[in-house]
Amino acid sequence: MRSVRSKLTPYYLMLPGGLWLAVFFAVPIIMMIGLSTMTGNIISGFGDTWHHFGNYAVGFSQYKAEWIRSAEYAGLGCLISIALSYPIAYWIAFYGGARKSTYLFLILLPFFVSFVLRTIAWNYILGDQGLLLEPLKHLHLVPQNFRILATGPAVVIGIVYNYLPFMILPIYVALERVDPRVIEAGRDLFANPLTVFTRVVLPLSLPGVFAGVLLNFVPAASDYVNASVLGGTGNTMIGNVIYDQYFVVQNYPLQASLSFSLMGILLIGIFSYARALGTEEVLEAAAAA
Amino acid sequence: MTGGQGVSASTLERPSDSAPGSGPKARRKVRQRRKTGERLLHWFTWLLIIWLALPIAVVIAFSFNNPHGRYNYSWTGFTFKYWGSQLFAIPGLTSAMEHSIMVAVIATIGATVLGTFVGLALGKYKFRGQGATNLVQFACIAAPEVVLGSSLATFFLQLKIQEGAFTVIAAHIMFCMSFVAITVRARVIGLDPSVEEAAKDLGAGPWETFRLVTLPMIMPGVIAGALLAFALSIDDFITTEFTSGSFVTYPLWIWSVSRQGLPPQVNVMGAIVFAVGVIFAIANSVVSRRRAA
């Protein structure tokens, strides 16, 4: 009797949370897949499901530019993020001393201000008459018609800014786990500092970099806030298209097919990536940090 | 013991001394270069911290601005009035902030309870379906927010469920729960199972064992998960926008007026949320450090 009960315990524990996930995550996703192959419009209603895959073709051909732009901005954002994050994570992990957690806390400060509010603050800073450009224009350091806001680089700046801590943290976690004795061993074996870095430290920290790329790329590629606050109308990403299809055009089947394509591409990418590189451990460490 | 250490140290020293190009002079040069590099990295770290703090500084500074019109873009004078009598002068903003806090509190409680159970199940037991559960959870965390939001929105639409506070809370519990489960699971895995067995051997029932032994041991994980859930919920924008209908939260209110310019009250409330968050984070780290010591 007792053993039967203890065998069932994990299922009892799982039941409420599992049900919640099923109802508000799994079922909506499955219904979205069904909706994505429907035809019809908002007035006469939608129907005739499971055999209209044309929405997918339309979604890719009509919004090719937005798909490409999403990949570009998110990819570029990741590269810049790695370049900025690695030296900092390195310095905190190896030279942070007793103040390690203070530095990490300072890096996490932006998360205490609302995401929308801090993105709009960048709009103020980068604006044509904003805090950055007005003094520069006043001093004639940049031409009067020079602008950053409503350009692609502004979107990339916003993306890098908003997700940078998600790059620094996992790289830091990976570097922090590197045993200093391994580095010492490398030095004792006559490696110069550069060789120690490229042959010992870098390979050991790569899982952190990969985890950081995951944590940056997914939200960056699907985000629409940065693109609409900082990018103006000419630099929209696929998130903006999904938003418009839902709220403005109300073409729900097309919106569902775009959403499912986005999720499918990202999840397949993540799973193969995690399988190949074994990032799960570091992702968990980063989530726990 | 001491002799052995001396021997190993000397054997380590000797070959590196006789290595080509690493005489005392060359070594000093390497050390010098390393010091310069370290200093550069130190400056770079602070530069980046300043860059990260820049928008926060702008938000806080403009909460003291006294704009002439609706536009709070340029500095026109210092005032405290938006921190005092004028703070609640915009009813829509005030109620949006109240909605945000209410949603965050309810969603945190719900997500913490459900997520703690899931984390316990995943960390303590081996059961059939565990792999699938992990997979769904991972997908829930990894799925883009715009997809979570739009799928929920069409789900509510098809079931003809009126969107509002309830749908927002349901969505928030859904995406916060997995984060709580992960932090609790990490804590449960590190526990010594013999402590619970000892409690059972001493005659404690399953509920007493849980309440008096398991729960206190996993508490740091539960609290960390709850804080994370609260932070995620109060700041959430994308999923909330898709599931809120006419229900307005603080980020949604900011978004709705952002094209016309934000009133200073938005900055004041942002600054207050920032300050409260920072105080909580510091308090949490002090408490956990004291507990560890």
Interface residues (C-beta under 8 A of the other chain):
Chain A: K7 T9 P10 Y11 L13 M14 P16 G17 G18 W20 L21 F24 F25 A26 V27 P28 I29 M31 M32 L35 L84 P87 I88 Y90 W91 I92 Y95 S101 Y103 F105 L106 I107 L108 L109 P110 F111 F112 V113 S114 F115 V116 L117 R118 I120 A121 W122 N123 Y124 I125 G127 Q129 G130 L131 Y161 L164 P165 R187 D188 F190 N192 P193 L214 V218 P219 A221 S222 D223 Y224 V225 V229 G239 I242 Y243 Y246 Y252 Q255 A256 S259 F260 L262 M263 L266 L267 I270 E284 A287 A288
Chain B: L12 P15 S16 A19 S22 V30 R33 R34 E38 L41 H42 F44 T45 L48 I49 W51 L52 A53 L54 P55 I56 V58 V59 F62 Y73 S74 V113 L114 G115 F117 V118 L120 A121 K124 Y125 F127 G129 Q130 T133 V136 Q137 A139 C140 I141 A142 A143 P144 E145 V146 V147 L148 S150 S151 L152 A153 T154 F155 L157 Q158 A170 A171 I173 M174 M177 S178 F179 A181 I182 T183 A186 A224 A231 D235 F237 I238 F242 Y250 P251 I254 W255 S258 L262 V266 N267 G270 V273 F274 G277 V278 A281 I282 S285
